[in-house]
Amino acid sequence: MRSLFWDFDGTLFNTYPMMVRAFDETLQLLGIDEIEMDDQAYYEEMRRHSAGSAISRFAAEFNLSESEIRPPFKKLQDRLVMDSQPFPGAIEVLKWNVANDGQNFLLTHRDSLSLSILDRFKIKGLFTDFITSEQSFPRKPNPGALNYLIDKYSINRDHAVMIGDRKLDIEAGHNANIDGYLFDPDGIIRTTGNPEARVPLLTELLPALKRL
């Protein structure tokens, strides 16, 4: 049986525009002039690393503390991210996998808000199980969450793959002794972690998935 482990932000759903907007609004609340803001820089930092990395980097640049940024950013982000849309092909590939006797798993650093978004699009039922930040597993690239699901469902590692948009997703897969596929829609990931496949469109994963 084919087992696909999916990242959420930037892989299944295009949440980054909403996260950048939340970051902008947070900085404005804290007195930063809009003319000083650089949305592309915020996006690239989040995409290549994490939202936490963006907070650390730009808090220093604007002479703010991380503790000033995090609470309003979390509140704004949670509201705005609910309007995120799935990437083209995401639902198609999820449905294809289930229709062809595969199983999907969600493995995200986001909290249960990710499940609410899946519910909103009526695709939560396409997943066998979920790991969110609320379950307190170590963050990727630590393979703890992957290994937990692999053991729980007696998954054959030769027929499993981690799919994500960052190097840490690929490394998490490799650390769990499974393949890693990189979704890089805008080609900005410079250090990839040596994925077994790299695509700009999720549907372009289908040939590789059919071989699992």
C-alpha positions, 0 to 999 in steps of 0.5 A: 500500500502506498503511504503519502505523508503530506506537509500542510503549509506551502505544500497542500495549501498556499498559506504563505500569502496570508502569513506574510499579510499577517506579518505586515499587519503585526509590524504595523500594529507595532509602529513599523512604517509600511514603506520599510516592509519587504514582503518578498523578503518575509516570504522567502524567509518563511518559505526557505526556513520558517515563520519563527525564523522570519520573526527572529530575523526581522525582530532584530532588524526592526529593533523589536523583541520576538515576544512583542511580535509573536502574540499578535502575529499568531492571532492575525495568522490564525484568522487570515490563514482560514482563507487559504486555498489548496495548491492546484492539483493538491486535492486531485492527487489526494483523491487519486491516492485514495482511489488507488488503494493508497493512504494519506497522512498529514504531518504539520508544524501547524496546530489543529487549525490545519484540520479545520481548513481540511474540513472547510474543503471537505477533504479531511476524510481523505486522510488516515491520520494526522500529526499537528503541533498539539501532539508535541512530537519533535519538529522536522527534520526529526523523524519521530512523528513519521516513525510513530505513524509508520509503526502505528500503521505497519507501513512498508517504508519502501512504499512511503514518501514524505512530500513537502516544500522545504529541505526539512521535509525531505530530511525528515523523510530520509531520517525515517528511511523513506523517500522525500519529494520536494514541491517547489512551485517557484523554484526558490529552494537552494538547499534541497536535501537531495529529494528523490523528486522535485516538481513545481506542480503537485500533479507532476508527482503522479508518475513517481507515485505510481511507481511506489 
